[in-house]
Amino acid sequence: KHGARFLYLRVVLRVGREIVSRQMVFLTAPRFLELPKGKLRVEVKKEGGKRFSLRFSSPVFQYQVGFHLRKIAYRATDNFFDLDPGEVREIGVATEKDFSVDAVKRALETGSLVDTYE
């Protein structure tokens, strides 16, 4: 009814209440996916010292969301992930030096696979 380009299966592995792994399964090659374009929202919150949380959300499915902080050395709990519509994914970030929330927002670059389509 819908066609392989529009179908995917979301697999989640939980240990207790914690999600420890996620995987998307498609019925076609990623280059044939009909991915919707939609705005990716990111909220940046300082958790203390050199620690931040980035909360990603979108009204549409976003495949292989990635982010980078230009000219900031950092470590993140995740850097490429899939985002379902209405889902909020919180990523922890620890920077090498102390930065303000505004500085992190200015350095933040985001995108997903659909951004490579043109």
Buried (B, 14 or more C-beta within 10 A) or exposed (E): EEEEBEEBEEEEEEEEEEEEEBEBEBBBEEEEBEBBEBEBEBEBEBEEEBEBBBEBBBEBBBBBBBBBBEEBEBEBEBEEBBBBEEBEBEBEBBBEEEBEEEBBBEBBEBBBBBBEEE
